[in-house]
Amino acid sequence: MKKTTELIINIDASNLFLLLQVNWFLKGKWVDTLCNSIRFNLQKLDKGNYNINECNWDIYKCVRLYRLMTVVRLNMQDSLRTLVQDSLLSLTQLLLDECHGVLACPQDLVWGSDLISSPYKYDRLHFYM
């Protein structure tokens, strides 16, 4: 039992570490990389529709740079939406796979006090092992 508890604590720490890495990447590195890439490539162009140093808001809203930034923002939002959607689908599938053995149990089933020796066995190892 102690080994299982340690294993769960280690998995929880690993999940927290991965969550923090993804959070750091999405909040910092991803945005910084996109900004630097756009700025680097647009600096090569002459002043005009893609002038990154435009200070007048009315002019900025009329040029192509404004539309480009809107497309970049919408693509980033779509990427995040897809990431969350795929993550939720994966979590749902994981839970369905783990609970598959008890989905067909009868309605009048009464669980006994001994939950370790259950008649419902998993087809594979638990997801936390």
Buried (B, 14 or more C-beta within 10 A) or exposed (E): EEEEEEEEEEEEEEEEEEEEEEEEEBEEEBEEEEEEEBEEEBEEEEEEBBBBEBEEEEEBEEBEBBEBEEEEEEEBEEEEEEEEEEEEEEEEEEEEEBEEBEEEEEEEEEEEEEEEEEEEEBEEEEEEE
